[in-house]
Amino acid sequence: MTKRMMIVTSVLAGLTALFWASFLDETLSQWVYQLRLPVLTKLMEAFSWLGYVYFLVPINLLILIVLFRPDRRLALAIPLGTLAIWRLSEWLKTLIERPRPDLSPIAIETSYSFPSGHAMSNTAFYLLLMLIAPTNKYWRRFCISMIVIIGFSRVYLGVHWPSDVFGGTAIAMILVHLIYQLIARRPESVPDKPSLTN
């Protein structure tokens, strides 16, 4: 894991613990709710929809088909990694059983709250997707932007606490790092992994 990636993961883990153990989850949620506008709500609903696993599945199948011949290892890593991390998020929800926010929900979800499945699965998907063009800064910016916007949309819509998103993102980053190690062709390839910088 790159130094910056370790720092980001550590900060997210720290924020998860801090927000969950204090009033900050509710405070930040209420601040986000004050940003609500009809047009922004529609936009956040759209990004949230893009983050559902039933949207990611066909995209991952397409990636598998397109990349299988040129890079079989990467073609398998993206969909299998995304699906495995999403399944883990579902298992963790049932294990932890944290209730959803009930402050001002726009959308309704019936499962438990922590960790955010959207945050975990989309962090996994877009970080793995970076490997398609790891040195392209515009591609990296797009992938990171999708992670941030989809995570924000879940808080905006009132279906997750901020710590659900922070925690889900941190867990996924750790797991994706392990996947990076598994698919590295040789030790020298590890430094070429995409970083969270420009």
NORTA-V225286 format. One record per run of one state. SS is the DSSP state (H for helix, E for strand, L for the rest). FROM is the first residue (numbers start at 1). LEN is the number of residues. If there is no record, write none. Layout:
ss = {SS	SS}
from = {FROM	FROM}
len = {LEN	LEN}
This chain:
ss = {L	H	L	H	L	H	L	H	L	H	L	H	L	H	L	H	L	H	L}
from = {1	3	21	24	34	38	51	53	68	72	97	117	134	137	157	162	184	187	193}
len = {2	18	3	10	4	13	2	15	4	25	20	17	3	20	5	22	3	6	6}
